[in-house]
Every structure is written in structure tokens, then in C-alpha cells.
Amino acid sequence: MSKDDEKLNKHSVVIAGHQTSITLENIFWEKLKSIAKDDGKSLKSLITEIDANRSTNLSSAIRVYILKRLSS
């Protein structure tokens, strides 16, 4: 893992008609994009799905979602 993988970046997305920002390490953002592509979904669609099922902040929910996908 490189230092660039660990770098935090903010990404702006529109969910349910409102704009929000997600702060994720690059490695998580790249994996999220890969999962969306593998599932035949847009990144926005996948983030909206995660958002609808979360019980914590969105960035944390995305990390947990990715870890669960990797372990299944």
C-alpha cells in the first residue's frame, strides 16, 4: 500500500436531491468505483443505496460496506 492509497480526499455527490461530500482514503474510493462497475451500477446509485441503509456517517458506512463485500 502506498502513501497515496492512504491520502484522504473529499468527493462531492448528490444524494436524494441534495449535495454532500464524502471523505475517503483513495484506496476506498477506488474500490467503491470498482464495486459499482462490477455490479453494473453507477457510482451515484451505489452510494445512494449505501446511504439508504446506513446507521452511521456516510464515509464510515461506505468503508464498512466495502469491507463486508471484500470478506464475502
RAMOPE-V501295 format. One record per backbone hydrogen bond with DSSP energy under -0.5 kcal/mol. NH is the residue of the N-H (numbers start at 1). CO is the residue of the C=O. E is the energy in kcal/mol with one decimal. If there is no record, write none. Layout:
# RAMOPE-V501295
nh | co | e
NH | CO | E
NH | CO | E
This chain:
# RAMOPE-V501295
nh | co | e
5 | 2 | -0.5
6 | 2 | -0.9
7 | 3 | -0.6
7 | 4 | -0.7
9 | 24 | -2.3
11 | 22 | -2.5
13 | 20 | -2.9
15 | 13 | -0.6
15 | 18 | -3.0
18 | 15 | -2.1
20 | 13 | -3.1
22 | 11 | -2.8
24 | 9 | -2.2
24 | 22 | -0.7
26 | 7 | -1.9
27 | 5 | -2.1
28 | 25 | -0.7
29 | 25 | -2.1
30 | 26 | -2.8
31 | 27 | -1.7
32 | 28 | -2.6
33 | 29 | -2.1
34 | 30 | -1.9
35 | 31 | -2.5
36 | 32 | -2.3
37 | 33 | -2.2
38 | 34 | -2.7
39 | 35 | -2.2
40 | 37 | -1.2
41 | 36 | -2.9
46 | 42 | -2.2
47 | 43 | -2.6
48 | 44 | -2.4
49 | 45 | -2.1
50 | 46 | -2.4
51 | 47 | -2.7
52 | 48 | -2.1
53 | 49 | -0.9
53 | 50 | -0.7
54 | 51 | -1.1
61 | 57 | -2.5
62 | 58 | -2.3
63 | 59 | -2.0
64 | 60 | -2.5
65 | 61 | -2.5
66 | 62 | -2.5
67 | 63 | -2.5
68 | 64 | -2.6
69 | 65 | -2.3
70 | 66 | -2.4
71 | 67 | -1.5
72 | 68 | -0.5
72 | 69 | -0.8
